[in-house]
Amino acid sequence: MLHYSCDLCKRMIDPHTDVRHVVKIEVFAAIEDQECCGEADVLAADADHLDEVEELLDRIEEDECDDLDDARSMRFDLCEQCRRRFVRNPLGVSSGKKLDFSQN
C-alpha cells in the first residue's frame, strides 16, 4: 500500500479519506532573441533568418547561456490546508508592505 505525506507540513494523507493535491512545477530557460522577434522582422518576409539562428546557436555553444542545462521538473504532494496556502501565495512571497511614515 502506498503512503502519502504532505511535502509542506509532513502530515500523512490517507488516500481513502483525504484529498491529495499534486503540484507540478517546471523551470526552464526561455530563449527570446529581442533582435529577431521585432515587428519589423515579421513584416520582412523575404529576410534571411539563418544568420540569426546561427548566431544564437554559437552563443549557446560558447556557454553564454549556462542556464539552458538547468531545466527542472518538480512534483509535490499537498494536503488540503497546504494547497489553499499554496494557491494564495505560490511563490511564498511575504505580502507585508513596509509603510514609510513621516517624522512629524
Sequence and secondary structure as in RCSB ss.txt:
>XXXX:A:sequence
MLHYSCDLCKRMIDPHTDVRHVVKIEVFAAIEDQECCGEADVLAADADHLDEVEELLDRIEEDECDDLDDARSMR
FDLCEQCRRRFVRNPLGVSSGKKLDFSQN
>XXXX:A:secstr
   EE TTT  EE TTTS  EEEEEEE      TTTSSHHHHH TT   HHHHHHHHHHHHTTS GGGGG EEEE
EEE HHHHHHHHH TT             
